[in-house]
């Protein structure tokens, strides 16, 4: 039987390992294990607890997961779907583009979390998001440990990867892309190890993924790496029999690719979803104006985690290429490239690189322990190997993950507590990020049309919809480049800014005092300050907006014309 190239390499490594470093024999399992040992915490429990530690001890807790206002409009969209028993095809949140074509591409997440919100408010949303992140960490750890056969190496690399992922932990649909990405890597790794039938599980995974988040296209990048690896091995393989074996091995992957692609069309919007995703990720406006679409920021707190991963990835990729494990190298280096040019890809890079880095590190330690290295390096390597074997002997015991369940239950109790232990367990939008204190003024009957920053628009949708609509919110794919540029010109008080406020009949403005528009409105005779807490300023007009009493048909026709132009690429 043809053995995969990387399996041959692994067999050679195991054969060269010293006897003292070989894992315990199979008859060691006959040793009676005390019952209490099955309730002790394991490395898997530690992997589950890592995100809880990051979120509630380092990142600011529940408000950090709600640090992006998009959560608000996602929940309201889900409620709309539940109330109307259909997915939306036109906007219902803005007064600037009423009725413009809009699709809730992540409708399944919206529905699930709307149900959670109805049942338990934002506490349920935060708790469910925390669970998704914890499961992602566990899935990654189990994959990494399988690739390196060393629990200590696996948990250390998982810690680095978890820290790299933490930069984008928000209660939004993309958390499921992290989880599904780790699960897909599990499936493809098992398939590559000689179980290609497992690729069939990618089909239902892709179907669910497609309706939860636009990142479903990631599955095709994974499959392409394995297909490319088999083809590359076939090209460089001198033995004709082995070459044909590599070509035959490509067929299940091609079939999985085709089947997964087919089920992506099972969504409420059909082929338009694919057109939208392509147009969205190729839009240069996003790269210029949206922070998470810009290049990697090495001044961020997350750099301490992904910088070591980047360096280790390059070294491990060279090691993998020498063993002709091209799929792993392509995955890790490919996501390294994508993470450098768009920082929202850094979590996916962290997940993709972790198995390769751990495998390379474990191989290096085995080589160091078995080589006649003199001095401290050899002693450290051999001591680490002995410690790793000892840990593996106990950690492989079947466990009841009581510690993980208990910690998660405790977090739930603290989130739902009427008297939270600290602000970290208050499931609410942070008043240092959103205009929470100004909400009573904005909800007053004098308010009809509010202009706010896009992120604040998300928060206002969550708090004031359907009684109040917004000028703009975080749905950058809906508003389009032209409208986005108009919004930025207004914030920067460029020529015609006042006419923009008049044209849309805006009677209330809420902004950060740091913005140029705030300073201009303070000295304008047409506007007055009605609220100022030094974080958010609310302005109201001194007289009705010019044209605010114009016929609805005129305004509607104007807005629909704008919508038609702006949505042309995605319609």
Secondary structure, DSSP 8 states (H G I E B T S, - for coil): ----HHHHHHHHHHHHS-GGGS---GGGGGS---GGGGGS--HHHHHHHHHHHIIIIIS-THHHHT-STHHHHHHHHHHHHHHHTS--SB--SBSSSTT-B---TTHHHHHHHHHHHHHHHHHHHHHHHHHHHHHHHHHHHHHHHHHHS-HHHHHHHHHHHHHHHGGG--SSTHHHHHHHHHHHHHHHHHHHTT-GGGGGHHHHHHHHHHHH-GGGGHHHHHHHHHHHHHHHHHHH---HHHHHHHHHHHHHHHHHHHHHHHHTT-STTTTHHHHHHHHHHT-HHHHHH-GGGS---TTSTTHHHHHHHHHHHHHHHHHHHHTT-HHHHHHHHHHHHHHHH-GGGHHHHHHHHHHHHHHHHHHHHHHHHHS---SHHHHHHHHHHHHHHHHHHHHTS----HHHHHHHHHHHHHHH-SS-SSGGG--S--TTTS--TTHHHHTSTT--EEEE-HHHHHHHHHHHTTT-EES--S-HHHHHHHHHHHHHHHHTT-TTHHHHHHHTT--EEEE-TTSHHHHHHHT-TTEEEEEE-SS-EEEEESS--TTTTS-HHHHHHHHHHHHHHHTGGG-
